[in-house]
């Protein structure tokens, strides 16, 4: 029958679904879970009508198991549309221990501020991932060197994200800094917020390209 949480996600678990053919990912919640069949409900804010998954498509499912990340392949058997979309999946292979994939980066312009040594610099992000950001800031004094600790506040649409960070690299252009910043000790739920925002930006960019 398999072990819930290890061989397949438990009901009410948050999962990440990736379409292997098109490299599109969305968050979802498991409604029905068994060793061979799953029913999941994609997050309302991330569902893009009929183009996220298609019947017959192979997807990858990721969730946090009791001892780390777990993943399994599945095939989409039914796509229910409407106000409460649901996807029915047929498990296509055994679950395995997996690490989160390399952080996906997208061009996103959001207000950001940095605090260091009692001073504050403000600016706008150039791009964003769950691991860090690149931003243009109005600086003060000497630009901080690589490895310098910072407190970063990022203004996401669903509320500010505040985290410790450090400078990965920087380029000073007068009083303006182009800075690559690495997030430090970011909680999993905050990584999920960033991941959702990144995939939203990728979908928007894809839609503009199609137009």
Secondary structure, 3 states (H helix, E strand, C coil): CCCECCCECCCCCEEEEEECCCCEEEEEEEEEECCCEEEEEECCCCCCCCCCCCCCCEEEEEEEECCEEEEEEEEEEEEECCCCCEEEEEECCCCEECCCCCCCCEECCCEEEEEECCEEEEEEEEEECCCEEEEEEECCCCCCCCCCEEEEEEEECCEEEEEEEEEEEEEEECCEEEEEEEEECCCHHHHHHHHHHHHHHHHHHHHHHHC
